[in-house]
């Protein structure tokens, strides 16, 4: 078997020391569920996005207290009329089941600090502050037990009502004070003690220190060992990654992850004046999102926002019911499945897999036609059938490609073809490297394994956690040389071949290696600054090379800055030939380097790091090269920067006794003891040369 990607099970095995373990059964229940209901329900629901008779158009409606500038006492008076008599937990559970959802996550406390459960920590809660004492978390917990669904809880890491917490800010990403952290721990103890088994704890916003994140993570697992902790707890201390709101990864991640999506990007809670449009169109939109998430190996959390009276908005009910009808027919292609075995996407639809089964989820435009998929010759396709009708579908084989008839039109947006193979369907290998003489393995020809690293809501990004190379050799290669830069010294690397350990190498015996870059063969051209821009440490930055900027002749400096700012330096470089060239880079909180349109290096620096120097071994091509560098500032008042050609073009070279056998195999490299399975490996400047 060629399992060159970090599987979910393997990822769990790579947990850093001291991190709790989820039992395999509990993890599989969470991971295999795939599709869940999110509920945003609180005081803000009573306001419905309106204050003093006027729609509040800025921001999410659940944050209306902030965006409408409402005094705390005025906002708190909303509780005096908050009496959601039409909130029926059993009916919500029934709707979730009808929609095909396997669990529910409800807001126990949002940013406004109002608790939707009975708590001893504050009287600002639904039991004491409203006309009728109700514990909505208990009502839903009991209903979930009766209905056979798992319950998850949302909890905001910020609190606009607690006096010792930070006040309202524009970004909701303030630090968590010690007093506020003690309040949060007390409330989490109540939530994980009083309501039975909780499948996931969905933290949100705020900026914990690494110590706070770890302490809270350990507290959750002390109280409920099998409760999955979400990525927004921060500092890479969690059990599954969470994308930014309504965001989706560029490709599959090789660890557990989830996308949370609202019905409308503009809000999560009820908005009385929202233009809703067609429920049919919205159901198709959200079904596409569900399929995209699951085919990339993730779980989909779709939100509803009940009205102030507790009733479900009819539009949202219809959307869920329509998706539920599709799930009732085709759920086998969703539940308990793994990501598509292919790295590439297909214009005709989506793919999932489960054991020896592969499911082709074909859009209406391609039904009653043909699609093609690659498959290694050693795994034969035994049968193909329509999942609903059960009739056989014709297929033909040409070398390692299958041509398969798609299901007939069945009145659904997507139909499913079920393929059965002779053996388990595994991630497909990348194109094999067929080399004569030296075999050079680098980031350029690797297939990365991806995770998602998160320090807080804004400081998160798709991280690289392993490099994989598919090789096809006529003879075995007995040893290799590793070329690396100075900052890699003393790092311990783990090598595996076809998923089996091939040993570890400590980079502590390197000898100086001259890159032989001739003076004048590399010329630094025009450099320009763009920005600042506010926002996430994520997304494509290559297009900044085409934008106008401010020219600079400097190669280093310090920029006065403010919170959550990105700055972009575009540098043109001329090279007389294809060659590896050493550069020096300085950054603050985080940095990303894009070379000729492709990400070369991207990582967050250690917590509150204000200055970090490193080396970059860039593979320049002959002629013009363009480097775009994103310098990211999290919370500092100034940002250092430097990008310059290294005066000494010298790196390190070390022998490594890691043999590659003859035949077709996969070599994988990752840190031997990662700090976290989510942290970037930062190995972009390493080359492995087999002879």
N, C-alpha and C positions, 0 to 999 in steps of 0.2 A: 504494500500500500504506500502511496506517495502522499502523505499528509503534510504538505509543506506550509500550510497556513496554521496560525494559532487557532485551534478550535476553542469553543467555549469551555470545554472540560480542561483543556491544557491551560487556558488563561486562568481558570480558577486555581490550578495547581501552582501558578506563578505568583500567588499572593505574597506581598512583602511580609517580613517577619513581624509577628505581633498582630496581624490583621485577622479578624474573625473569619471563619469558614461557614458558608451556608451548606446545609445538608443537600446531597444530590437530589433527593425527592422534592424538597421545597424549592430548590433552584429550578428544577425542571417544570414544576407547576407554574412558576412565574414565567419562565422563558417560553414554555409551550403554549401559554394562554394566548399570546400574540395581540389580542384586541380587548381593550378595556374602556370603561366609562370614566371620564373626569367630570366632577361636579363643582362648579364655582357658585357657592351659595353663602350669603352673609348679609350684614346690614345694607351693603351696597345694592343688594337685589331689590330692596324696598324703594330705593331711589330710582332705579332703572335708567341710569345715565342722565338724569334731569336734576337740576338744582335751581330753586327759586323760579320754577316754571320754564326754564330754558334748557335745551339740550347742551350737555357738556361734550364738545366735539374733540377735545384734546385727550389723548391717552386712553388707556383701558378704563372701562366703566367701574370695575372693581377697585380702581384707585381714584375714584371721583373725589374723595376727600383731599387728595393732593392736587389733582389737576384743576379742580374748581376753587381751590384755596379756601376750604371750609374750616372754620375754627373747630377745635376739638370738641368743645362743649356743645356747639350746634350740631356737629355730626353725631355725637353721642346721643342726642335727644331722639335720633331716628329710632333707637331701640324702644322708645316708649310706644311706638305704633307698629313695631315689627311683630306681626302676629300671623305667621304663615300657616293658616288653618288648612290649606290645601296641600301641604307637604305630606305625602304618603310614602313612606319608605318602601312598603311592599310593592306599591305600584311602580316605583322607580326600579326596584330590583327586577320586576316582571318585564319592564321595558328594556333593561340591559340584556336580559336573557333573550328577549325577542330579537334584539339587534345582533345577537351572536357574540356578546361580550362575556368574558370569563371572570371579570373582577370590576370593582368600583373603587375610585379614589375620590374622597370628598375633602373640601377645604375645612379643616378644623379651626384654623385661625389664619386670616389673611393679614396683609400689611397694616390694616387699621387696628389690629390688636384685639378685635372682638372675637371672643371664643364661642364656637357653636357647640360647646359641650359644658357640662357641669364641672367646675374647677374650684379648688380651694385657693388658687393663686391670685384671683382677681374677681371682683363682682361685675366686671364688664363682660358678661357672658349671657347666653340665651336662657339660662335657668333663672337668673336673678334679675336681669335688667329689662326683660320683655313682659308684655301683658300676661302671657301664659308661660309658666316654667316648662321648658322643653330641652332635652338633651338630644340634639339631632344626630350626634355621632352614635349614641346608644341605639336610637331608633333604627339607624341604618345598619349598625352592627347586628342587631337582632334580626332584621329583615334579611340580611345577607346569609346568616346562618340558616334561616328558614328556607331561603331560596337556593341555597347551595352555591353561592358566589363568594369569592374571596374579597376581603375588604382591605383597602389601602388608605392611608391618611396623608393629606397635604398639610404642611406646617411652614409658615413663613418665618424666616430667620430675622426679620425686622419687625418692629412693633412701634407704631406711631402713638400709641396710647400710654406706654410704660414710661414713666418720668426719667428713668436712668438709661433709656435707650437713646440712640441718635434721633434727632427730629427728622421730619420729612425732608428728603433730598430729591433732586431731579433724577437720580440714577438708581436709587434703592440698593446701593451696593456699599453702604457704609460699614465700618468696622463694628463688631459686636462687643459692647462694653462688658466688663466682668460681671456687673450686676444684672445686665440683660441676659447674659449667658446662664447665670444661675436660675433666672426665671424660666428660660427655655428648657433647661434640664428638668426642672420641677414639672413643667407641663408635659414634657415627653414621658416622664415617669407615669403620670396619670393616664396618658393616652395608651401607653403600652401595658398598663396594669389593669385598667377597668373595662376593657372592651373586647377581650378575647384575642384570638390569633389575628395578627395584622400582617398582611402579605408584603406591603412595602411602605416605607416612610419617605414621603416626597417632600424634601426640603426645598426651599426657594429663597433666592436673593440673599443680601447681606454678605459680608466678607469676614469669615472666621480666620483666626490664625491657624497654622498647621496643628498646633497643640489643641485648640478648641475643636477643630474638625475631628481629630483622632479621639478626643475624649467623648464627643457626642456619638461618634461611630461605635465606640466600645460600649457606651451606655445602652444604645439600642440593642446590641447583641447580647449584652448582659441580661436585659429584660426579656427579649424575644430573639433567640439565636438565629431563627430562620426568617427574620424580617429583612427584606431587601432594602438597602439604603440607596437613595438616588444621588446622582452626580452633583447636584447643586449644594450638597453639604460642603463641597469644595476641597481644595488641596489634595486631590487624588485619593481621598479617603471615602470610598463608597463601593457599592456592589454592582451598579450599572450606570452607564453614562447616559446623560440626557442632552439632547440637542437644544439649541436656542429655540425660543417660541416659534412654532410653525416652521421649523427648519428641518432639512433632511440632509444626510451626509452625501458626499460626492460619490461614494462607492461603499461596498460592504465594510463593516468594521469586524474585527476578529475577537471582540469581547462583547459582553451583554450591553445592549443599548436600547434607548426608547426615544420616540418622537411624541411630544405632546402637541396636539393641534386643537385649535378652537374652530367653531363653525365659521366665524368671520375673523380675519386677522386683526380687525380693529378692537376687538374686545373678547373677554372670556366670560364675564358675568352678563346678566340680562341687561339689554339696552332696549327700552321701549320703542325708540324711534328708528331702530336699525332697519335699513332696506334689505329685505331677505331674498327677494327674487323667487326663483323656481326651486322647489324642494327636489324635483327630479334632477336638475342640473347640479345642485349641491350634493345630492347623494352620489352622483357619478364622480364628482370632484373628490369627495372624501373616500370613496371606494378606490380610486386611483392612488390616493395617498396611502391607504392601507396596503394595497398591493405593492407599491414601491418600497414601503418600509419593510414588509415581511420578506420580500424577495432579496433585500439587502441584509437580512438576518436580524432585524430589529422588532420591537414591539410597538404597537400603535395605541395611544391614549387619546381618545376623542372626547372633547368637552361638550357639556350642555350647561346652560345657565338658567335655572328656574326663575320664575317671576318672584316678586316680593311676597305673594300669597302662597308660594311653595309649589305652584303648578308648573308642569313642564310646558314650554312654549310649543304650540301645535306644530309649527314648522320644524322644530328640532326633533320632535317625536316622529314626524313623517320621514325625515331624513334617516333616522336610525332604523325605522321599520323597513325602509327600502333596502338599506344595506343588509339588514337581517334576512330578508328574503333571499338575497344572493348567497349569504353565508350559509343559509339552510340547505342550499343545493350544493355549494362548492367548498364548504368549510374544511373538508378533508385536505384540500390543497393549501390550507392556511395553518390550522392548528398543528402543533407539535412538529412543525417543519423547520428546516435549516435554510440558509441563504442559497440563492442560485449558485451552482458550481462554477459559473463563468464570471470573469472580471468585467467583460463587456456587457452592454445593454443591448436589447433587441427592440427594434421599432414596432414589432407586432405585439408586444406585450411583456409578460413577466414570467419568471421561473422560480419554483421552490422545489425542495427535495426532501425525502424522508426514507431512509434506508435504501432499498432497491428501487424506490419510486422516484420519478421526476414528474412534476406537474407543469405543463405549458398553459399559462393563463393568457388566452388569445383575445385581443380586442375585436370588436364587431367588424371592423374593416377587413380583417384577415380571416374571418371564419369561412369555412368551405373553400379554403385555399391550401397552400403548402408553406411550411416553414422548414428551415434547416438548422441543425445543431451539430456541433462537433462532439465526438466521443471517442476515447481511445479504443483501438481495435480489440483490446483484451476484455472489454466489457460489452457484451452483446445485448442489443435491444431485443427482448423476447416478445413484447406485445405493446400495442397502443390502442387506447379506447377512449371514447367520449365519457367523461366522468358521470354525466347525468343520464344520458340515454343508454350507455353501456355498450353501444355498437363498436365493432372493431374499426380502427382507422388504418388505412394503408400506409406503408412506409417502405422506403428503399434505402440501400446503403451504397456509398461510393467512398472507398478507402475508410477514412476516419470521420466521415460526415454522413448524417442521416437526413433524408428528406421525408417529412411526415405530413400527412393530410391533417387538416385542422377540423374541429367539430363543426357541424352545420349550425346555421343561425338558430338560436333557441330563445330569442326574445330577451336576452340579457346583454348587458354592456360587454361582459367578458364571459367566455366559455372556457372550459378546462379539458385538456387532453391529459390522460394519465398514461405515462410510459413506465413499463416494468423492465428492468435490466437484470442480467444474470448475477451481478454482484452489486454491492453498495455503491451508490453514486457519491463520489468524493469531489472536492474542489479540483477543477481541471488544471493540469500543469500549464505553465506559460510555455512559449516557444523555446525549444531546447537550444542551448548554446553549443554549436558545433564548431570547434576551433582546432586548428593544427598548431602545434608548438605551444606557446604560453596560453593559459586560460586566465584572463583578467576579470575578476569579479569586483564590481563596484556598485555604488548607488545607481549609476546610470543604467545598468542592465539588470537590476534587481527587481523583484516583485515585493513590495512592502507588505507587512501585516500591520493593520491600523487599529488604533484605539481612539479614545477621546479624552484628552486631559482637561481638567477643570480646576482652576484655583477659585473662581467665583463665576457669576453669570456672564460677565463680560470677558473674563480672562479664561477662555476655553478654546480649544481647537482640535482638529484631527491630528493625532500624534502617531508617529511611526514606532512600533514596538519590536519589529524584527525585519531582517532582510532575508529573502529567499531567492535562490538561483536554481533553475532547472538545468541539469547538465546531461549530455549524452556523449560518452567517451568510448573509444575503441580499446583503450588500455587504461589501467589504473594509474592515478597520479599520487605519488607517495607523500609529498610534502609541499608546503607552500611558503611564500614570503608575505608578510603583512607589512604594508606601508601605512604609517599613521603620523599624525601631527603630535606636537609636544603635549597638548592638553589631554591626550588619551593615555598618557603614561600611567601605569599601575591599574588600569581598568582590566577587569576579568571578563572575557568573552566566552560564551557557551556556543559550541558547534553541535549541530545535529544533522544527521543524514537520514532522509526518509522518515523523519519523526523520532528517530532513535538517537540517543546521546552519542556524540563522537568526541567528547572530552571538552576541557576548558583550557584557555590560554590566557595567561596574565601578561599584559604588555609592559614588561619591565626589563627586557633584554635587547631593546632596539639599539641599533648603531646608526650614526649619522648617515644620511643618504642624500647626495646632491642631486637636485632635480635638473641641473644643467640647463637652466633658463638663461639664455645669452642676454647680456646687457643690451637694452634697446629693443629687444624682440617683443616686449610688452609695453604698450603706450596707453597711459590713462588719458582719456579724452574728456568730453564735456560731462560735467556733473551738475545736477539740479535737484532742488528740494521741492516737494509738494506737501500739502497739508498745512495745519493739522486737520485730521478728521476724527470725529468722536465715534467710539463704538467698540465692537467686538474685535478680539484678536483672532479673526477668522475671515474666510472669504478670499476671493481671487484678488491678487495685487498686481499681476502682470500688466494689466491695462494702464497702470499708473505711468508706465514708460512712455505712453503716447500723449499724456496730458502736459499742459504747459506748467512750467515751474520756475523757480528762481535759481539762476546759475550760481555756482559756487566754485571757487578755486581751492577751498579748504579741504583737508582730508580728515580733520577731527575738530571737536569743539564741544560745547555744552549749550543746550537749548532750554531756556526757561519754559515751563509747561504747566499744565493743570491736569486734573484727573481724567483718566481714560482717553488719552489722545494717541493717535497714530501719526507718525511722520514717515515720509517716503523719500529716499535718496535714490536717484537714477544715475548710474555711472556707465559711460561708454568706454569700452576697452578694445584696443586693436592688438591682435596677436599675429606674428609672422607665420605661425604654424599651429596645428593641433598640439596642445601641450598642457600638462598639469602645472599650475602656477599657485604659489603660496601667497595668501593675503592675510592682513591683520584686521580684526573686527572688534569694536568696542560697543557695548550696549548697556542698557539699564535693566528694566523689568522683563523685557522679552524682545526677540528679534526673529525676522524671517528674511531669507535670501532667495531670490528668484534669479536664475541664470538662463538667459535666452528663452524666457517664457515658461520655464519649468522650475518648480520649487526644488531648491537644493538643500536648504537647511531651515528648520523652523523649530523654535523651542522657547519655552518660558524659562527665565532664569530663576534661581532660588528665591524663596519668599522675601520680599522687600529688598532684593539685591539692587543696589544703586549703581554699580559699575562692575562690568565683567569683560575681560579681554580673552579673545580666542583666536585661533588660526583657522583659515579656510583654504582647503586644497581644491581650487576650482579647475575643472577640466575645460579650458578655453578651446574654442575652435579657431581655425585659421580665418583671419579677417575680423569683421566687427562683432563684438559681443556686447550684450546689454545686461547689466546687473541692476535689479531693483531690490532695495533693502527697506523693509518695514521696521522702524524702531518703535517699540510699544511702551507707553508709559501707563502704569496702573494707578499709583497714588502719590507719586513723588512730585516735587516742585521744580526739579530740573532733570534733564536727561543728557547723559554723556553719549558721544558717538565718535566713531573712528572707522574709516575704511581706507586702507592703503596697501600698496604692494610691499610685501615683506622684504627687508633689506637683504637678509640671508635666505636663499632659496634652498633650505635644508630641512628635511623631515627625518623620520626614523624608519628603519627596516629591521624586521625580526623574523627569524625562521619559525615555522609552525609545523609540527608533525601531526597534521590532520590529513589523512589519506582520502582521496575520492576514488571509489571503486569504478570499474568499467561498467558500461551500460548506462541506462537512463535513471538518474537519481536527482534528489533535491537536497541541496545544502542550505541550511538555515543558520543565521548568526544573530545572537541577541545578548544583552548583558547577562552574566551568570547569576547575579543576585539583584534584580531590579528593585529600585525603591518602591515602585508601584507598577502594576501591569498597565497603567494608563500613561505613565510618564514617557516622554520621547527618549529613544535610545541615544540620540546625538552621535551617530556613527557615519555621517555623510562623507567625512573626509578619509575613510578607511578604504584601502584597496587590498585585495587578496590575489596573489599571483601564483598560479600553479604552473609547473613546467614538466 
